[in-house]
């Protein structure tokens, strides 16, 4: 991972999540998920491809007729933990900081998302 377009995309996603997934809304969340699914799948890196697969699971849950909030919370928590693990493998710098911030935001949302709506 290098600085540039990836770092810009990370910053956009981090900014979108700072107010929480509920403020981002379903349409905004699905746009972010689809964008990252494609990017991660194209990377070819096993850990990133796995995160892309987890995003596909999250997208599937969100696109269902009645998304299960508890399942969404668990998927966000899982994604956050996987993202933090990827961050551990990166060199120091802005991209690593952004990946850690994203991972922490996903964990936060997984832990605080209301379990029933």
N, C-alpha and C positions, 0 to 999 in steps of 0.2 A: 504494500500500500504506500502510495506516495501522496505528497501534498498536491493540490490542484483541484480538478473537478470532483474527486472523491471527497476531499476535505470540505468543499463547498456543499456537496450533497449531505454530508454528515451534519454540517452546521444548520442546514435547512430543516433536517429531521429533528435535531436537538431543539431548535427554536419552536418547532411545531408541538413538541411534547412537553415543553416547559410548563405550560398551563394545565397539562394533564390530558389524558386520552378523551375524557368526556368533553372537554372544550374543543378538541380537534374534530370530534364528530366522526360518524361512520363514513361519510363520503371522503373526508380528508384522510382518515386512517387507511382506507382502501387504496387511495392514490399512493400514499407512502409505501404501503406494503407491496403493491404491484411493482413500483419503481425499484425497490430493493430486491425483490424476488429475482427480477431479470438480471440485475447487476451482479448479485451474488452467484447465481447459477452460471453466469458467463466467466466468473473468476477461475473456476476449476479447482480452487483450493478446498480440500475436504471439509475443513471446519466452516468455511463460508457457505459451501453448498448445503451443509447440514442446517445452518441458520436459515438459508433460503427455504429449505423443506419445512422448518418450523414456522416460517412466515406463511407458507402455503396452508398449513393447518390453521393458523390464526385467521387467514383470509376466509377459509372454508367456514369456520365458526361464525365469523361476522356476516357472511353472506347468507347464512341459513335463515329460515323464516323466523325463528325464535332463538337468537344467540343466547347461550348459557353464560351468564356473567362470571360464574365461578370458573368455568373452563377458559374463558378469555383471560381472567386474572392469572390462572396457572400457566397459560401459554406465554403471557407477557413476562412472568417471572422466569420461566425457562429461557426465553429469548434474552432477557437481561443478563442472566448468568452466563449464557453462551457468548454473548457479546463481550462481557468482562474477561472471559477466558481468552478470546481472540486478542483483546487489548494487551494482555500480559505478554503476548509474543511480539508485539510491535516495538520498534525503536522509540526512544524518547522523542517527543515532538508534538506538534499541533494535532496530527492525526491520532496519535495515541490518546491524547487528552480528550479529543472529541469522541473517540470510541468508548472511553471510560465514562464520559458524561452520558452518552447514549445508553450504555449498559446500566448505569445507576438510575437513570430515569425510567427505564423499562422495569427494573426491579421495584422501584418505588410504586409505579402504577400497578404492578402485579400484586403488591402487598396492600395497597390502599383502595383498589377498585371496589366499589360496593358489590357485595356478593349477591344481591337481589335488587331488581329495579321494578 
